[in-house]
């Protein structure tokens, strides 16, 4: 029987990832600025603070994914988590820039992190729920296309709004979270073919699934999970410190640093869908490996090229370019052109990694394996900013050192990927309900 791929449902589902990308883009761009300027927090402490979202995710997202596999409600397995978590996230996130004392600031950020961790895995698990295996890279490309639009909105529009008021980017994120939750609730219907779980052993939890992955003879699952750990170790650390890197190493205003970084998610967007189709032709492993090589080269050049050369204007770029002088035109700089390649490489990697992980298992454990994906990615995102924050402090505030450490982690991930033998698209005989 012919497999079907519902583009409309996937684009609607992408709104969930869209809102997640907006809030994390704003959070990563401006929370470090608040910590450094408003509360005078040291770089190493900022690095730890920026891992708190990942610490929360480490303990919440994997078990929530396994729980959602077992849950049966009239509105589905995943939707209850979204309807509870999203409104709390929106409220707490909107209060972050208004907190003028550190305890209140910590309370708002902690509530945001805990509530967001509650509903992120169920949102992501909806994609393989409604998508046949051969189309999951393409579907993940569409979802990440939407997420990339969210990241652009967070950095580009957020940078402009930040100059008007630090409150505005956060309030925009809160409104979009509520809107996205409503779209998912009213327009996405989860598949109904999942039977009620007959016994706990029929739906093993995260630890049992992790033990299975570790004990597999060919170690493909373990290798790709470790590769995910290492490439996120490099990428999330760069993301967390980029506005401070732009301010202290390149000499840019923090809002212009956020705008400069927005070039990366812009080209992530442009190559999100093509990278899924490329993986459908040459394979997921090869596509990811090409992306790792591109990203490694980009990071090495950002480290080696002097700041003055990185800020050389190449061509006018009205939206995501940066002004190199007061009231001057927005320009694409050499740094921006390198970040273009970074966006392409990250699309090749990120679009195809989750489909590889969920295709290690069957539909009854999609949420659990999605949780394993987040277990390794969030644990690396805890380690990465701490390692890089400490490195910055040990080098006397040299923010360029993060561009030296990240390529090493990418090369380790590349070596691991070449040992992966499974995780490519599977042929399926049945047509899952698409809602």
N, C-alpha and C positions, 0 to 999 in steps of 0.2 A: 504493500500500500504506500502511496506517495506521502512523504513527510511534508508538513505544512509549517510555514514560518509567518507569524502574524506581526508585521512591521508596526502596525498601529498600536497594538498592545505594548510592544517593547518601547516605543517612544513615550507612551503614557507612563510606563514603569520608570523610564528614565527621569521623570520629574522627582522621584524619591531621591535618586542619587544626585540630581541637580541641587536640591536643597541642602543635602549633606555637604556637597562640595562648596557651596556658598559659605556656610557657617565655618567650615574648617579653613577655607581660604582667608576669610576675615580674621579668624582667631589666630592663625599662624602669622599673618602679616602685622597685626597691630597689638596683640597681647604682649609680645616681647618689648614693644616700644613703651607701653604703659609700665611694664615692670622696670625697665631701665630708666625712664625719664620721670615717671610719677612717683615710683617707690624706691628708686636708687638701688636696684637689686644687682648683685654681681653676676657676670656672665655664666659662671658655673651653676649658680642657683637658677638663673633663667633657663639654662639647659635642662635642669631637673624639673622645673615647673612645666616646661613645654612637653615633658613626657607624662604628665599626670593623666592626660586624656588616654594615653596608651596603657597606662597602668590600670585605669578603670576598665578599658576595653579588654585587657588581658584576662581579667577575672570575671567579666560579665558577658562579653560577646560569644565566646565558645560555648559555655553552658546554655546560653539563651538560644543559640542555633540548634543544639541538641534538643532542648525543651520544645522549640517550635516544631521539630520533626514529629514529636509525640502528641502535640496539642491538637484537639479537634473541637472546633466551635462552629456555630452557624455562619460566621463571617470568615472562616478559614483558619489556617495554621499560623500565618504570619501577621495578619491584620491587627489582632489585639495588641501586639507589642507596639505597632506604629501609632495606634490611636491613643495609647497611654503615654508613650515616650515623647512624641513630637510636640504636643502642647507645652509640656514641662520644659523641654529644650528651648522652645521659642521664648517663653517668659524669662527664663534665667539668662539666656544669651542677650536679650535686649537690655538687661540690667547691668551687664558687665562694664560698659564705659561710664556708667553713672556712679560706680562705686569709687569713692575718693579715699577710703581707708582700706588698708591691706586686708584685714579680716573679712570685711564685706566683699571685697574683690575676690578673695579666695572662695568664699561661700558661693558667689554667683558662678564662678568658673567651675567649681566642683559639681554643682547641681547640673550645669550644662553638660559636663563630661559624663556624669553617671547616667543621666536620662538619654543622652545620645547613644551611649553604648547599648542601651536596652533595645533600640529599634533598628540599628544599622544592619546587623546580620540578617534579621528577617526581611528587610527591604532587598538586600542583595540576593538572598536565597530565592526570592520570587522569580528571578530571571531563569535559572535552570528548572524551576517548577513548571514554567509555561513554555519552555523552549526545548525542542529535540536536540540531542547531542551534536549532530553535524552542524547545527547553526548557532552553537553557543558562543563561539568566538565572534561571529558577526553580531549577535545580540549584545554581547558584552561591549563590542565596539560602539553600537548605538547608545547604550547606557552611559558609557564613558564619554561619548560625544556630548551627551546632555550634562554629565558631570563637568566636563571641560568648559562648557558654556557657563556653568555655575562658578568655576574657578576664575574665569575671565571677568565675570560680573563682580566677583569679590575683590579682585585685584585692581581692575581698571576703573569700574564705576566706584568701587569701594575707596580707591585712592582719591578720586575726585570728591566724593562725599566726605571723606576724612578731613580734607582741607576746609570744607564748610563747617563741619562739626564732627568730632570723634564719635558722637552717638549714632550718626546716620548710617554708617555701614552695618552696624549691629542691628539696628531696627529694620533695615532692609532684609537682613538674613532671617530675622524672626518672622517677618511677614511671609517670606517665601517658604519657610518650613511649614507654616499653617496651610498655605495654599497647596503645597505639594501633598500633604497628608490628606486633604480633602479630595484632591484629584485621584489619589490611589484608592481611597475608600469608595468613591462613587463610580469609578470607571474601570477598575481592575477587579476581575473575579478569579479567585484562586481555583485550581483544578479540584474536582470533587471525587476523583477516582481513588484517592488514598483511603484505604480501609482503616478502621479503628485499630490501634495497636493491640495485638492479642496478648503479647507478653513482653516484658522488658528486654529479654534477650533478643527479641526480633528487631529491636531498635537500640543497638548498643550506643552508649554515651561517648563523650569525647575521649575519655581516657582509654576506653577499650578500642576505639578507632585508632587512636595514636599508637597504641601497642601493636595493633595489626599492621600499621604502616611501617613501624620500626622492624617488625619481624618478617616482612616480605622478603623473599629470596633475592629479587633483582634490585631492591632498594630504590626504585624509581620514585615512589612517593616520598621517601625520606629525603632523597636528593633534591627534589623540586621544592619541598618545604624549607630545606636549609638554604637553597638558592634564593627563595623569597626573603628569608631572614637577612641575607647578606646584601641583596640589592636595596631593600628598604632601609637597612642600616646606613647606607650611604645617602640615599635620596632624601629621606625624611630629615636627616640632620642638616643637609643643605637647605631644604625648604624652611626649616624652623629658624635658621639664622640668616636667611638671605637678606632681609631688610636691614639687619644690623651689619652684614657684610657690605651691602651697598652704601650704607651711611658711613661706616668707618674705614673701609678699604678703598671704595670708589669715590667717596666724598659727595654722595647724592643725598638729597632730602629723602626722609623715609617714605613719603608718599610716592616719590619718583622711583624709589627702589621697588616698591610694590608694583608700579606700572611696568618697570623693566622686566620684572619676573613674569608679568602677564603674557609676555611673548611665548613662554614655554607652554602654558596651557592652551594658548591659541593654536599652536601647531599640533599640540596633543589632540585638540578637537578635530583639526583638519585631517589628521592621519588616524583617528580612532577607528572609523568605519573601514577605510582601506586596509588597516593592519589586520583586522579580522578576516577580510577576504584574502589577503596575502597568506595568512596562516592556513586558510582553507586550501590553498594551492601548493604551498611548499612545506607546510607543517608548522605546528605551534613551536616546537623546540627550536627549529632553525630561525624562525622569526624572532623569538625572544633573544637568541644568541646574537643576532645582528643588532638588535636594539641595545644590548649590553655593550657591544663594541663601540657603537655610536656614542652612547652616554659616557663611556670611559674617556674617549677622545675629547669630548666637550669639556669635561671637568679638568682634564690635564691642561688644556689650553687656557681655561679660566685661571688656573694657578700660575702658569708660566708667563702669560702676557702681562706687561705692566699696566697699572690702572689707567694711565693717560692714553695708552693705545686702545684699551678696552672701551674707552669713551669716545673714540673717534667716530664722528658721524659719517654714515655711509649714504643713506638716501632718506628723504622725508617720509615719515610714517605717521599720519595724523592721529590714529587712535591709540596704538600701543607704543609709539615712540616716546622719547623723553626730551624735554627742552635742555639743551646744553648751555644756554645762557638765558638770563632773564628776558621774558617776552619773546624768546626765539622760537623758531618752528620746532615741532616735535620730529625727532630723527631716530632712525634705526641705527644703533651703534654696533661696533664690533662685538661687544658683549651680548647685545640683543641677537645678532646673527648666530652666535654660538648657542644661545638659548633656544633658537629655532631648531637646531639639530638636537638639542636636548629634549624638546617636545616630541620630535619624531621618534627618537630612540625610546623614550618613555612610553609612547603609544604602542610600539612593537612589543615591549615587555609587559606592560600592565594589562593590556586588552586580553592577552592570551594566557595569563597565569591562572586566573580563577577557573576558566574552563578546563584547563589541564587538571587542576586539583579535583573538581567535582566529577570529572570523567574517570577518576580512579575508583569510583564507587557507583552504586545504583541509586534510583530515585528515593528510596526509603531513608537514605542517609545524606541527602544533599545539604540539609541544614547543618548537620554535624561536621561534614567536610568543609563547608563554608566557614564554620567555626574554627577548624584547624588552620585554614588559610589565615584567618584573622589572629589566631594564637601566635603564629610565627611572625606575621607582619607587624603586629602591635608590640610583641616583645622586642623586635629589632628597633621599633620606633621609640621604645623606652631606652634602650642601650645607646642608640645613635646620638641624640642630642646631649646626653650626659657625657659620652666620650668626647664629642666635639667641643662642648662647653668647657670641659676640663683642659682640652688641648689649647683652646683659645686663651684660657687663663694662664696656663703654663708658658705660653709663648708671649706673654705680656700684652695680650689683647690683639693678637694677629688673627683677624677673622679669615684671612686667606688660607689658613692652615686646613680649613674644612675642605677646600678644593684639592688638597693633597691626600687626605685620608680617604675620601669617598671613592676615587678610582680604584684603590686597592680592594675595597669591598666588592666593587663591580666585577673585578677580575676573578675573585674567588667564586662569585655566583656563576660566572661564565664557565669556569672549570667544572662546577657541579652539574650544570645543565647538560654538558656533553655526556654525562653518564645516565641521563634519563631515557628510559625505553618505552614508557607508557604515558597516557594522558592525551593522546591525540583523539580526534573525533571518532565516535563509534557509530556504526550503522544501527538504526532502530527500526523495528518492524511495525510498531504500533504508532498511532497518532495520539499524543496526549491532548487532553482537553485544554483549550486555549482561552476559555472563558467567553 
